[in-house]
Amino acid sequence: MLIKQIKISNFRSYYDNVIIDFDSGENKNITLISGKNGFGKTSFLTSLIWGFYGKLMSKVEEKYRTEIKGSGGYENFLLQQFNRNQKNITILKVEITLIDILIPSIPCKEVKIIRSFDINTKKENLQILIDGDQNELSKKLGYETFINDFILPREIAKFFFFDSEKIVSLAEAKTKEELKSLSKAYSEVLGLKKYDDLKNGLYTLISNLKRRGVSSDESKKLSELLTEKNELNKEIDFIEETLRDNTNNIESLRFKSDTLQEKLIREGNTITLNEFKSIKSEYQGLLENSKRIRKDLNDNLEFIPFIISFDLFEKVINQIKVEIKGKESSIDESTKQRITSILNNTLGDIEIERRENYIKIFEQEISSISKSGDKVLLDFTEETNRKILSIHDNIKNTFLEKYNSLVEEEKDNRFLMNKKLRKIQSFESKKSSPLNQKFREEKEIIDDQLEKSLVKSGELSYTETQLSNQLSNVNKRISEIENRQNVIGEDRRKLELSQKVLQRLESITDRIKIEKKYSLEKSILIGLNSLMHKSNFIEKVNIEIHQDYLEIHLIDKNEQLIDKESMSKGEQQLYATSILKSLVEESGISFPIFVDSPLQKFDKEHSKNIIQKFYPKISKQVVLFPLIEKELTLDEFKLMEKNISSLHKIINKEGNSIINKIETQKEFFS
């Protein structure tokens, strides 16, 4: 399928009728449409999505659902898309002409989709012309259904009309809801959805057949369970929608908060409000720590004088030890008495006067030997000496080390406090600016709303889990009642046949899913290694298929799981691009691919790989919307020149845009 022509009338900046014809030639599949920011590149893609899907464009991509809701509904959204400078015509319209399209049982050369909206009557009209005429099949099916079933299903449109900066959402998907949404898209692209639809149809048929055999006693009970199931499904749908809205609100609040912070930084504030709060909290912690250190020092204040005069204290201790030693070496009175007694007995035959002289001389000699020769300066009591020595041991072995540690800690703590205080004072001085004060007040309000939205998101997720558990229990009880019933007659034969077909279909589907899984793993790995310039960065791709969603894991050479959030935005975009390339190759779907900002996140080498290996092969028709010199340089243009079929340029005058075909490279880059 190729797009031959697109005609846009009064959509946003496109005034009156703006027509672009697409050329197609052998091996020339790339069309370049350039334009400055605000001239209409994104508007072009939005008009194309609206032309195909109308109100159902909200199911193609989340941003359209958000924009429609933010506008106050679909009609208001369309009124906002109408060109403001148009005064004479009141019709908003997009016409898309397709060629090389294959529709089962309807041979055709050309299909034209015409969607319009009258801003006065607020009515939308859709026509599908096959070779210039209306077709009964398309009318009978309904035009919206015909587009979805025979031209391009909504679920896979995101893979063919995308902003390359937004495509990284494929790489960032991590919640179960996001994975389920992507899994549906993968299933549609790979052709698995048809099998799943058949299985769901058989499940419904089998369930209905079983219910026909429900006894009158349990009929009321089953009816109540089915009503409860219906109510639970409604509640879960409501919670999921609320959760999506809340998630979008969180993203919006984060964007506003970041924008205000950028404004504050431009005004001289180098720290964020959260950082400021964190610094104040850290300062309070340091202040408390300082109080604790001072308290510890105060608790041991009585020892401080000894610390201050520690050298003198050491001399006192030494003198005490000398005096104690001297006392220990001197002869006490009892010893003297024993010595006198021994001498008296020994010198018993000597006359008394001479004997007393001998004893006196002996005592003098013994006393002279026992004396140490050190002077007694303190002469403290034994108890006082013990107390002083105990204090000394405590100071020397315990307190001195603790004291030095506390002094160092106080010094470090004071340094950090002064550092934090300077930051706080700097922030507070700039806070006095009226403009800064306004930005900061707005940011505090936004951050408060953000925090509340995050809490709400957690509460909604918890409620959804609770409701899902209730639904699971209800389904189990319904199944138990159905399985107890006695299905007879023709219904019995239908039931048995349906169960056999379902079993066979499940076997076929499981086999196809496994084959697609291995094929897709291999294709993504080849795509990544061909596009990335890091050698052996990704060793293996592993796809896990769960009941209602799938996950894609990247494995490095050490068999470690690669965290996609740790990858750069350029690497994430390459990863998403590789998925896109693999899905298109595996699906066999031939449809034009439109890419806004085609090279925005890529470095020079990655851009070269994308230009030479991706865009020339991804589809027979690739339409790129680059920002000249920023997203496409002259050197990059030359790399893809041999694959370029036509050049176009968006020109804007007085708020109105037109698209001109450009013949020369020089004019395109001017």
C-alpha positions as CSV (number, residue, x, y, z in Angstrom):
1,M,0.0,0.0,0.0
2,L,1.2,3.5,-0.9
3,I,-0.1,7.0,-0.3
4,K,-0.5,8.8,-3.6
5,Q,-1.8,12.1,-2.4
6,I,-2.9,13.9,0.8
7,K,-5.1,17.0,0.7
8,I,-5.4,19.0,3.9
9,S,-8.1,21.7,4.2
10,N,-8.1,24.3,7.0
11,F,-6.4,22.0,9.6
12,R,-4.5,24.1,12.1
13,S,-1.9,26.1,10.1
14,Y,-2.9,24.6,6.7
15,Y,-5.1,27.3,5.1
16,D,-7.6,26.4,2.4
17,N,-6.4,23.4,0.4
18,V,-2.9,22.2,0.8
19,I,-2.0,19.2,-1.5
20,I,1.1,17.0,-1.5
21,D,1.7,14.4,-4.2
22,F,4.0,11.6,-3.4
23,D,6.4,10.2,-6.0
24,S,7.4,6.6,-6.1
25,G,10.3,5.1,-8.0
26,E,12.4,2.0,-8.0
27,N,14.7,1.9,-4.9
28,K,13.6,5.5,-4.1
29,N,11.4,5.2,-1.1
30,I,12.2,8.3,1.0
31,T,10.2,11.5,0.9
32,L,11.6,14.5,2.9
33,I,9.3,17.2,4.2
34,S,11.2,20.0,6.0
35,G,10.0,23.0,7.9
36,K,10.9,25.1,10.9
37,N,9.5,24.5,14.3
38,G,5.8,25.6,14.5
39,F,5.3,25.5,10.7
40,G,3.2,22.3,10.7
41,K,5.2,19.1,10.8
42,T,3.4,17.7,13.8
43,S,0.1,19.1,12.5
44,F,0.6,17.2,9.3
45,L,0.8,13.9,11.2
46,T,-2.2,14.7,13.4
47,S,-4.3,15.5,10.3
48,L,-3.3,12.2,8.8
49,I,-4.3,10.3,12.0
50,W,-7.6,12.1,12.1
51,G,-8.3,11.4,8.5
52,F,-7.9,7.7,9.0
53,Y,-9.5,7.3,12.4
54,G,-11.6,10.4,13.4
55,K,-12.9,10.1,17.0
56,L,-11.1,6.8,17.4
57,M,-7.7,8.5,17.0
58,S,-7.7,8.5,20.8
59,K,-7.2,4.7,20.6
60,V,-4.1,5.1,18.4
61,E,-2.0,7.1,20.8
62,E,-2.4,8.2,24.4
63,K,-1.5,11.9,23.6
64,Y,-4.6,12.2,21.3
65,R,-6.9,10.9,24.1
66,T,-5.3,13.4,26.5
67,E,-5.7,16.3,24.0
68,I,-9.3,15.5,23.3
69,K,-10.1,15.2,27.0
70,G,-8.2,18.4,27.7
71,S,-10.2,20.2,25.0
72,G,-13.5,19.3,26.7
73,G,-14.5,16.6,24.2
74,Y,-14.0,15.5,20.6
75,E,-16.1,18.4,19.1
76,N,-14.2,21.0,21.0
77,F,-11.0,19.4,20.0
78,L,-11.9,19.6,16.3
79,L,-13.0,23.2,16.7
80,Q,-9.5,24.0,18.1
81,Q,-7.9,22.3,15.0
82,F,-9.7,24.7,12.6
83,N,-7.5,27.3,10.9
84,R,-8.0,30.6,12.8
85,N,-7.4,32.8,9.7
86,Q,-10.1,31.0,7.6
87,K,-13.2,33.3,7.4
88,N,-15.1,32.1,4.3
89,I,-15.2,28.3,4.6
90,T,-16.3,26.4,7.6
91,I,-15.2,22.9,6.6
92,L,-12.3,21.0,8.2
93,K,-11.2,18.2,5.8
94,V,-8.6,15.6,5.0
95,E,-8.5,13.5,1.9
96,I,-6.1,10.5,1.6
97,T,-5.6,8.7,-1.7
98,L,-4.2,5.1,-1.5
99,I,-2.8,2.9,-4.3
100,D,-1.4,-0.6,-4.5
101,I,-3.9,-1.7,-1.9
102,L,-5.1,-5.2,-1.6
103,I,-8.7,-5.7,-0.3
104,P,-10.1,-9.2,-0.2
105,S,-12.8,-9.8,-2.8
106,I,-12.6,-6.2,-4.0
107,P,-10.2,-5.6,-6.9
108,C,-9.3,-1.9,-7.0
109,K,-6.6,0.5,-8.1
110,E,-7.3,3.4,-5.8
111,V,-9.0,4.0,-2.4
112,K,-9.9,7.5,-1.2
113,I,-10.7,8.3,2.4
114,I,-12.5,11.7,2.8
115,R,-13.2,12.9,6.4
116,S,-14.7,16.3,7.1
117,F,-16.1,18.3,9.9
118,D,-18.5,21.3,9.7
119,I,-17.7,23.7,12.5
120,N,-21.2,25.3,12.3
121,T,-23.3,22.2,12.4
122,K,-20.6,20.3,14.4
123,K,-21.2,17.2,12.3
124,E,-18.5,14.9,11.0
125,N,-18.8,13.1,7.7
126,L,-16.7,10.1,6.4
127,Q,-16.7,8.7,2.8
128,I,-14.7,5.9,1.3
129,L,-14.5,5.8,-2.5
130,I,-13.1,2.7,-4.2
131,D,-12.0,3.6,-7.8
132,G,-14.2,6.7,-7.5
133,D,-17.4,5.0,-6.3
134,Q,-18.9,4.0,-3.0
135,N,-18.8,0.3,-2.3
136,E,-21.6,-1.7,-0.8
137,L,-19.3,-3.8,1.4
138,S,-17.7,-0.8,3.0
139,K,-21.1,0.8,3.6
140,K,-22.5,-2.4,5.1
141,L,-19.5,-3.0,7.4
142,G,-19.4,0.7,8.3
143,Y,-16.6,3.0,7.2
144,E,-14.7,3.0,10.5
145,T,-14.8,-0.8,10.7
146,F,-13.7,-1.1,7.0
147,I,-10.7,1.2,7.6
148,N,-9.7,-0.8,10.7
149,D,-10.2,-4.3,9.2
150,F,-9.1,-3.8,5.6
151,I,-6.8,-0.8,5.5
152,L,-4.8,-0.3,8.8
153,P,-5.9,-1.5,12.3
154,R,-5.8,1.2,14.9
155,E,-3.6,-0.9,17.3
156,I,-0.7,-0.9,14.9
157,A,-1.0,2.7,13.6
158,K,1.5,3.9,16.3
159,F,4.2,1.8,14.5
160,F,3.6,3.6,11.2
161,F,2.9,7.2,12.3
162,F,5.3,8.2,15.0
163,D,7.4,10.9,16.5
164,S,10.8,9.3,16.9
165,E,11.3,11.1,20.2
166,K,8.0,9.5,21.4
167,I,8.8,6.1,20.1
168,V,11.1,5.6,23.1
169,S,8.0,4.8,25.0
170,L,8.3,1.4,23.5
171,A,11.6,1.1,25.3
172,E,10.4,2.7,28.6
173,A,7.2,0.6,28.9
174,K,7.4,-1.1,32.3
175,T,4.0,-1.1,34.0
176,K,1.7,-4.0,33.4
177,E,-0.8,-1.7,31.7
178,E,1.7,-0.4,29.3
179,L,3.0,-3.9,28.5
180,K,-0.5,-5.1,27.9
181,S,-1.2,-2.2,25.5
182,L,2.0,-2.9,23.6
183,S,1.3,-6.7,23.6
184,K,-2.0,-6.0,21.8
185,A,-0.2,-4.0,19.2
186,Y,2.5,-6.7,18.8
187,S,-0.3,-9.3,18.5
188,E,-2.0,-7.3,15.8
189,V,1.2,-6.6,13.8
190,L,2.2,-10.3,13.9
191,G,-1.2,-11.5,12.9
192,L,-1.9,-13.2,16.3
193,K,-4.9,-11.2,17.1
194,K,-7.1,-13.1,14.7
195,Y,-6.3,-16.4,16.5
196,D,-7.0,-14.7,19.9
197,D,-10.3,-13.3,18.6
198,L,-11.3,-16.8,17.4
199,K,-10.4,-18.3,20.8
200,N,-12.4,-15.6,22.7
201,G,-15.4,-16.3,20.4
202,L,-15.2,-20.0,21.3
203,Y,-14.9,-19.3,25.0
204,T,-18.1,-17.2,24.8
205,L,-19.9,-19.9,22.8
206,I,-18.8,-22.7,25.3
207,S,-19.8,-20.6,28.2
208,N,-23.3,-19.9,26.7
209,L,-23.8,-23.6,25.9
210,K,-23.0,-24.5,29.5
211,R,-25.3,-21.9,30.9
212,R,-28.3,-23.4,29.0
213,G,-28.0,-26.4,31.2
214,V,-28.2,-24.5,34.4
215,S,-30.7,-25.9,36.8
216,S,-33.5,-23.7,38.1
217,D,-32.1,-23.8,41.6
218,E,-28.8,-22.2,40.5
219,S,-30.1,-20.0,37.7
220,K,-30.7,-17.1,40.1
221,K,-27.3,-17.6,41.7
222,L,-25.6,-17.5,38.3
223,S,-27.6,-14.4,37.2
224,E,-26.3,-12.6,40.4
225,L,-22.7,-13.6,39.7
226,L,-23.0,-12.4,36.1
227,T,-24.4,-9.1,37.3
228,E,-21.6,-8.8,39.8
229,K,-19.0,-9.6,37.1
230,N,-20.4,-6.9,34.8
231,E,-20.3,-4.4,37.7
232,L,-16.7,-5.3,38.5
233,N,-15.6,-5.0,34.9
234,K,-17.2,-1.5,34.8
235,E,-15.4,-0.5,38.0
236,I,-12.1,-1.8,36.7
237,D,-12.5,0.0,33.4
238,F,-13.3,3.2,35.4
239,I,-10.3,2.7,37.6
240,E,-8.0,2.0,34.7
241,E,-9.2,5.2,32.9
242,T,-8.8,7.2,36.1
243,L,-5.3,5.8,36.5
244,R,-4.4,6.7,32.9
245,D,-5.6,10.2,33.5
246,N,-3.7,10.5,36.8
247,T,-0.6,9.2,35.1
248,N,-0.9,11.8,32.4
249,N,-1.5,14.4,35.1
250,I,1.7,13.3,36.9
251,E,3.7,13.6,33.6
252,S,2.2,17.1,33.1
253,L,3.0,18.2,36.6
254,R,6.5,16.9,36.4
255,F,7.0,18.8,33.2
256,K,5.6,22.0,34.8
257,S,7.8,21.5,37.8
258,D,10.9,21.0,35.7
259,T,10.1,24.1,33.6
260,L,9.7,26.3,36.7
261,Q,13.0,24.9,38.0
262,E,14.7,25.8,34.7
263,K,13.3,29.4,35.1
264,L,14.7,29.5,38.7
265,I,18.1,28.3,37.5
266,R,18.1,31.0,34.8
267,E,17.4,33.6,37.5
268,G,20.5,32.4,39.4
269,N,19.1,29.6,41.6
270,T,21.5,26.8,41.2
271,I,19.7,24.3,43.5
272,T,16.1,23.0,43.2
273,L,13.5,23.5,45.8
274,N,13.7,19.8,46.8
275,E,17.5,20.2,47.1
276,F,17.0,23.3,49.3
277,K,14.6,21.4,51.5
278,S,17.1,18.5,51.7
279,I,20.0,21.0,52.6
280,K,17.8,22.5,55.3
281,S,17.1,19.1,56.7
282,E,20.8,18.1,56.6
283,Y,21.6,21.4,58.4
284,Q,19.1,20.6,61.1
285,G,20.7,17.2,61.4
286,L,24.2,18.7,61.8
287,L,22.8,21.2,64.4
288,E,21.4,18.3,66.4
289,N,24.7,16.5,66.1
290,S,26.6,19.6,67.4
291,K,24.3,19.6,70.4
292,R,25.0,16.0,71.1
293,I,28.8,16.5,70.9
294,R,28.6,19.5,73.3
295,K,26.5,17.4,75.7
296,D,29.0,14.6,75.6
297,L,31.8,17.1,76.4
298,N,29.7,18.6,79.2
299,D,29.1,15.2,80.7
300,N,32.8,14.8,81.2
301,L,33.6,18.5,82.1
302,E,35.3,17.5,85.4
303,F,38.1,15.8,83.4
304,I,38.8,18.8,81.2
305,P,41.3,20.5,83.6
306,F,43.3,17.3,83.7
307,I,43.3,17.3,79.9
308,I,44.4,20.9,79.7
309,S,47.3,20.4,82.2
310,F,48.0,16.8,81.3
311,D,51.8,17.2,81.3
312,L,51.7,18.5,84.9
313,F,49.2,15.8,85.9
314,E,51.7,13.2,84.6
315,K,54.4,14.5,86.9
316,V,52.0,14.3,89.9
317,I,51.2,10.7,88.9
318,N,54.9,9.8,88.7
319,Q,55.6,11.3,92.1
320,I,52.8,9.4,93.6
321,K,54.1,6.2,92.2
322,V,57.6,6.9,93.6
323,E,56.3,7.6,97.0
324,I,54.2,4.5,97.0
325,K,57.3,2.5,96.0
326,G,59.3,4.1,98.8
327,K,56.7,3.2,101.3
328,E,56.6,-0.3,100.0
329,S,60.4,-0.7,100.4
330,S,60.8,0.8,104.0
331,I,60.8,-1.4,107.2
332,D,57.7,-1.3,109.3
333,E,57.6,-1.3,113.1
334,S,56.7,-4.9,113.6
335,T,59.7,-5.9,111.5
336,K,62.0,-3.8,113.7
337,Q,60.6,-5.5,116.8
338,R,61.3,-9.0,115.4
339,I,64.9,-8.0,114.5
340,T,65.4,-6.6,118.1
341,S,64.1,-9.8,119.6
342,I,66.4,-11.9,117.4
343,L,69.5,-9.8,118.3
344,N,68.7,-9.9,122.1
345,N,68.5,-13.7,121.9
346,T,71.8,-13.9,119.9
347,L,73.8,-11.4,122.1
348,G,72.4,-12.7,125.3
349,D,75.9,-13.2,127.0
350,I,77.0,-9.6,126.2
351,E,76.5,-7.0,128.8
352,I,73.3,-4.9,128.4
353,E,74.9,-1.5,127.5
354,R,77.1,-3.0,124.8
355,R,74.2,-5.1,123.5
356,E,71.9,-2.0,123.1
357,N,74.7,-0.2,121.2
358,Y,75.0,-3.1,118.8
359,I,71.2,-3.2,118.2
360,K,71.1,0.6,117.7
361,I,74.0,0.4,115.1
362,F,72.2,-2.6,113.3
363,E,68.9,-0.7,113.1
364,Q,70.6,2.3,111.6
365,E,72.3,0.2,108.9
366,I,69.0,-1.6,108.0
367,S,67.2,1.7,107.8
368,S,69.8,3.3,105.5
369,I,69.6,0.3,103.1
370,S,65.8,0.3,102.9
371,K,65.5,4.1,102.1
372,S,65.2,4.9,98.3
373,G,66.7,8.3,98.6
374,D,63.6,10.1,96.9
375,K,62.0,13.0,98.7
376,V,58.4,12.7,99.9
377,L,56.6,15.7,98.4
378,L,52.9,14.7,98.5
379,D,52.5,12.1,101.2
380,F,48.9,11.4,100.2
381,T,46.9,8.7,102.0
382,E,46.6,5.4,100.3
383,E,42.9,6.0,99.4
384,T,43.7,9.4,97.8
385,N,46.5,7.8,95.7
386,R,44.1,5.2,94.5
387,K,41.5,7.8,93.4
388,I,44.1,9.9,91.6
389,L,45.6,6.9,89.8
390,S,42.1,5.7,88.7
391,I,41.3,9.1,87.2
392,H,44.6,9.0,85.4
393,D,43.9,5.5,83.9
394,N,40.4,6.7,82.8
395,I,41.7,9.8,81.1
396,K,44.7,8.1,79.4
397,N,43.0,4.9,78.3
398,T,39.4,6.0,77.6
399,F,38.5,9.6,77.9
400,L,41.5,11.1,76.0
401,E,40.8,9.1,72.9
402,K,37.1,9.9,73.2
403,Y,37.9,13.6,73.8
404,N,40.1,13.8,70.7
405,S,37.5,12.1,68.7
406,L,34.8,14.5,69.9
407,V,37.0,17.5,69.1
408,E,37.6,16.2,65.5
409,E,33.9,15.4,65.1
410,E,33.0,18.9,66.3
411,K,35.5,20.5,63.9
412,D,34.1,18.5,60.9
413,N,30.5,19.1,61.9
414,R,31.1,22.9,62.2
415,F,32.7,22.9,58.7
416,L,29.8,21.1,57.2
417,M,27.3,23.4,59.0
418,N,29.0,26.5,57.7
419,K,29.0,25.1,54.2
420,K,25.2,24.2,54.3
421,L,24.5,27.6,56.0
422,R,26.2,29.5,53.1
423,K,24.0,27.6,50.6
424,I,20.9,28.3,52.6
425,Q,21.8,32.0,52.9
426,S,22.6,32.2,49.2
427,F,19.2,30.5,48.3
428,E,17.3,32.7,50.8
429,S,18.9,35.9,49.4
430,K,17.8,35.1,45.9
431,K,14.4,34.0,47.2
432,S,13.7,37.7,48.0
433,S,13.5,38.5,44.2
434,P,9.8,39.0,43.4
435,L,10.1,37.0,40.2
436,N,11.9,34.1,42.0
437,Q,9.3,34.2,44.7
438,K,6.5,33.9,42.2
439,F,8.3,30.9,40.4
440,R,9.0,29.3,43.8
441,E,5.4,29.6,45.0
442,E,4.1,28.1,41.8
443,K,6.6,25.3,42.0
444,E,5.6,24.5,45.6
445,I,2.0,24.3,44.6
446,I,2.8,22.1,41.6
447,D,5.1,19.8,43.7
448,D,2.4,19.5,46.3
449,Q,-0.1,18.5,43.6
450,L,2.4,16.1,42.2
451,E,2.9,14.4,45.5
452,K,-0.8,14.0,46.0
453,S,-1.2,12.6,42.4
454,L,1.6,10.0,43.2
455,V,-0.3,9.0,46.3
456,K,-3.5,8.7,44.4
457,S,-1.8,6.6,41.7
458,G,-0.7,4.1,44.4
459,E,-4.2,4.0,45.9
460,L,-5.8,3.4,42.5
461,S,-3.4,0.6,41.7
462,Y,-4.2,-1.0,45.0
463,T,-7.9,-0.7,44.4
464,E,-7.5,-2.1,40.8
465,T,-5.6,-5.1,42.3
466,Q,-8.4,-5.7,44.8
467,L,-11.1,-5.5,42.2
468,S,-9.2,-7.8,39.9
469,N,-8.9,-10.4,42.7
470,Q,-12.7,-10.1,43.3
471,L,-13.3,-10.5,39.6
472,S,-11.1,-13.6,39.5
473,N,-13.1,-15.2,42.4
474,V,-16.4,-14.4,40.6
475,N,-15.2,-15.9,37.4
476,K,-14.1,-19.0,39.3
477,R,-17.5,-19.4,40.9
478,I,-19.3,-18.9,37.5
479,S,-17.0,-21.6,36.0
480,E,-17.8,-24.0,38.9
481,I,-21.6,-23.5,38.3
482,E,-21.2,-24.0,34.5
483,N,-19.1,-27.1,34.9
484,R,-21.6,-28.7,37.2
485,Q,-24.5,-28.4,34.7
486,N,-25.8,-31.2,32.5
487,V,-25.7,-30.1,28.9
488,I,-27.9,-32.5,26.8
489,G,-29.0,-33.1,23.2
490,E,-27.9,-30.8,20.4
491,D,-26.2,-28.4,22.8
492,R,-24.1,-31.3,24.1
493,R,-22.8,-32.1,20.6
494,K,-22.1,-28.4,20.0
495,L,-20.3,-28.1,23.3
496,E,-18.1,-31.1,22.6
497,L,-17.2,-29.9,19.1
498,S,-16.5,-26.4,20.3
499,Q,-14.2,-27.7,23.0
500,K,-12.3,-29.9,20.5
501,V,-11.9,-26.9,18.1
502,L,-10.8,-24.7,21.0
503,Q,-8.2,-27.2,22.2
504,R,-6.9,-27.5,18.6
505,L,-6.8,-23.8,18.1
506,E,-4.9,-23.2,21.4
507,S,-2.3,-25.8,20.3
508,I,-1.9,-24.0,17.0
509,T,-1.8,-20.6,18.6
510,D,0.8,-21.6,21.2
511,R,3.0,-23.1,18.4
512,I,2.7,-19.9,16.3
513,K,3.5,-17.7,19.3
514,I,6.6,-19.7,20.1
515,E,7.8,-19.5,16.4
516,K,7.1,-15.8,16.3
517,K,8.9,-15.3,19.7
518,Y,12.1,-16.9,18.4
519,S,11.9,-15.2,15.1
520,L,11.2,-11.8,16.7
521,E,14.1,-12.3,19.2
522,K,16.5,-13.0,16.4
523,S,15.3,-10.1,14.3
524,I,15.5,-7.6,17.1
525,L,19.0,-8.7,18.0
526,I,20.2,-8.5,14.4
527,G,18.6,-5.0,14.1
528,L,20.3,-3.8,17.3
529,N,23.7,-5.0,16.4
530,S,23.5,-3.5,12.9
531,L,22.3,-0.1,14.2
532,M,24.3,0.3,17.4
533,H,28.0,1.2,17.3
534,K,28.8,-0.5,20.6
535,S,30.2,-3.9,19.8
536,N,28.8,-6.8,21.8
537,F,26.7,-4.4,23.9
538,I,23.7,-6.8,23.6
539,E,24.4,-10.5,23.4
540,K,20.9,-11.9,23.5
541,V,17.2,-10.8,23.3
542,N,14.7,-12.7,25.4
543,I,11.0,-12.4,25.0
544,E,8.7,-13.6,27.8
545,I,5.1,-14.4,26.8
546,H,2.6,-14.0,29.7
547,Q,-1.1,-14.6,29.6
548,D,-2.1,-11.1,28.6
549,Y,1.2,-9.3,27.9
550,L,4.8,-9.9,26.9
551,E,8.1,-8.5,28.0
552,I,11.3,-8.0,25.9
553,H,14.6,-8.4,27.9
554,L,18.0,-7.4,26.7
555,I,20.9,-9.6,27.9
556,D,24.6,-8.5,27.9
557,K,27.7,-10.8,27.3
558,N,27.9,-11.5,31.0
559,E,24.3,-12.9,31.0
560,Q,23.2,-9.9,33.0
561,L,19.8,-8.2,32.3
562,I,20.3,-4.7,30.9
563,D,18.2,-2.0,32.6
564,K,16.6,-0.1,29.7
565,E,16.2,3.0,32.0
566,S,20.0,3.1,32.3
567,M,20.4,3.3,28.5
568,S,20.7,6.8,26.9
569,K,17.8,8.3,25.1
570,G,19.6,7.6,21.8
571,E,20.1,4.0,22.7
572,Q,16.5,3.7,23.8
573,Q,15.4,5.1,20.5
574,L,17.6,2.7,18.6
575,Y,16.1,-0.2,20.6
576,A,12.6,1.0,19.8
577,T,13.5,1.5,16.2
578,S,14.9,-2.1,16.1
579,I,11.6,-3.4,17.5
580,L,9.7,-1.4,14.8
581,K,12.0,-2.7,12.1
582,S,11.6,-6.3,13.3
583,L,7.8,-6.1,13.6
584,V,7.4,-4.7,10.1
585,E,9.7,-7.4,8.7
586,E,7.9,-10.2,10.6
587,S,4.4,-9.0,9.8
588,G,4.8,-8.6,6.1
589,I,2.6,-5.5,6.2
590,S,3.4,-3.0,3.5
591,F,2.4,0.5,4.6
592,P,3.9,3.9,4.5
593,I,5.9,5.0,7.6
594,F,5.8,8.7,8.7
595,V,8.5,9.8,11.1
596,D,8.6,13.2,12.8
597,S,12.1,14.3,14.2
598,P,13.8,11.3,12.5
599,L,17.4,11.8,13.8
600,Q,16.8,13.9,16.9
601,K,18.4,11.7,19.6
602,F,21.1,10.0,17.5
603,D,24.8,10.8,17.4
604,K,26.7,11.0,14.2
605,E,27.5,7.3,13.9
606,H,24.1,6.1,14.9
607,S,22.5,8.6,12.4
608,K,24.6,7.1,9.7
609,N,23.5,3.6,10.5
610,I,19.8,4.6,10.6
611,I,20.1,6.5,7.3
612,Q,21.8,3.6,5.5
613,K,20.4,0.5,7.1
614,F,16.9,1.4,8.5
615,Y,15.0,4.0,6.4
616,P,15.9,2.6,3.0
617,K,14.6,-0.9,3.9
618,I,11.8,-0.4,6.4
619,S,9.0,0.3,3.9
620,K,8.3,1.0,0.3
621,Q,7.3,4.5,1.3
622,V,9.0,6.4,4.1
623,V,8.1,10.1,4.8
624,L,10.5,12.0,7.1
625,F,10.0,15.4,8.7
626,P,13.5,16.6,9.7
627,L,14.5,20.0,11.1
628,I,17.1,21.1,8.6
629,E,20.7,21.4,10.0
630,K,19.6,20.3,13.4
631,E,18.1,16.9,12.6
632,L,19.5,16.5,9.1
633,T,22.8,17.9,8.0
634,L,24.1,18.2,4.4
635,D,26.4,15.2,4.9
636,E,23.5,13.1,6.2
637,F,21.4,14.2,3.2
638,K,24.1,13.0,0.8
639,L,24.1,9.6,2.6
640,M,20.4,9.1,1.8
641,E,20.2,11.0,-1.4
642,K,20.2,7.9,-3.7
643,N,17.0,6.8,-1.9
644,I,15.1,10.1,-2.0
645,S,12.1,10.2,-4.3
646,S,11.0,13.8,-3.7
647,L,11.7,16.9,-1.5
648,H,9.1,19.2,0.0
649,K,9.2,22.3,2.1
650,I,6.7,23.8,4.5
651,I,6.4,27.5,4.0
652,N,4.6,29.7,6.6
653,K,3.4,33.2,5.8
654,E,1.3,35.2,8.3
655,G,0.5,32.0,10.2
656,N,-0.7,30.0,7.2
657,S,1.3,27.0,5.9
658,I,1.6,25.5,2.5
659,I,3.8,22.7,1.2
660,N,5.9,23.3,-1.9
661,K,7.7,20.6,-3.9
662,I,11.5,21.4,-4.1
663,E,13.6,20.4,-7.0
664,T,17.1,21.1,-5.8
665,Q,19.2,20.3,-2.8
666,K,20.3,23.9,-2.5
667,E,16.8,25.2,-2.3
668,F,15.9,22.5,0.2
669,F,18.6,23.6,2.6
670,S,18.1,27.4,2.0
